[in-house]
Amino acid sequence: RIKSAHAHIYDSTLGVMSTAVESLLKDQSLVPTSNTFSTSLSHLGFNLFCMLVVDLMHEFELGVWKALLTHLICILSATEVGDI
């Protein structure tokens, strides 16, 4: 898809926001740039997107994190020093 988008942009002189380029990339939220890791290692089955980890801090609200951290600190403070 990225190679096709590059062909549309550079060979056909279409804009990045053109409908042809958008139709190729929009459904997977891709951008028309290639990554060195993906280009070099794709023939080995390497998938850059599987390597990236979701940051859980952005998945929950701050209050939920505060409550979880407080709970974990209470658990740690309730245990004996040798148990940890």
N, C-alpha and C positions, 0 to 999 in steps of 0.2 A: 504493500500500500504506500509506503514511504517513497519507494522508487517511482511508482506511478505518479505520486504527487509531485516529486521533483521533475519528472518529465513534463507534467502540465505547467509547472511554474517556469522552468528554464527553457524548455523547447517550444512550448506553445505560448510562452509569455503571458500566461494567465496569472492573476493575482493570487496571493495566499488566501484571501477571503472569497475567491470565486466559487461558484456553485459546484464546479467540477472537482476542485480540490476539497471543498467542504464535504461533498458526498462521499469521498474516499475516507476521510479522516474522522468525521464527526461522531459516528456511531461508537467508536472506541476511545474518543477523546484524545486522539493522537495529534501530534504537531509535525510539520514537514521538516524535521531535522533527524539526522541519523546519529546514532551513538557508536563510538568506537568499539565498545564491548559487544554490542549487538552485531555489528558488522563483522568483526573478527571471529567471534565465537558462535555465530548462529549455525554454522555447518556442524557443530558439535552438539547441537540441541540446547545450547545455553539460552535461557530466557531471563532478561534483565528484570522484568516486572515481577517474576517469582522471587528474585533475590532481594528486592526491596521489602522492608518490613513496615507494616502499618504502625504509625505512632499512636499508641493507645491514649495518650494524653489528649489527642484531638477527638477522640471518640466519646468521651464522657465529659460531663460538666464539672467545673471546678469544685463544687460542693460535694459531688460524689467522690472525687479523689480525696478531698479533705476528710470525709467520713471514713473512707477505707484506710487512709494512712493513720488516722487517730485510732481506729480499731486495731490495726496491726501493732501500733506502739503499745496499746493496752495489753495485748496478748504477750508481747515481749517483756513488758514490765511485770507481768503476773507470773512468768516462769522463773524457775531457779536458774542461777548462773550456769551450773553444770549441765542443765538440760538443753542448752542452746548449742 
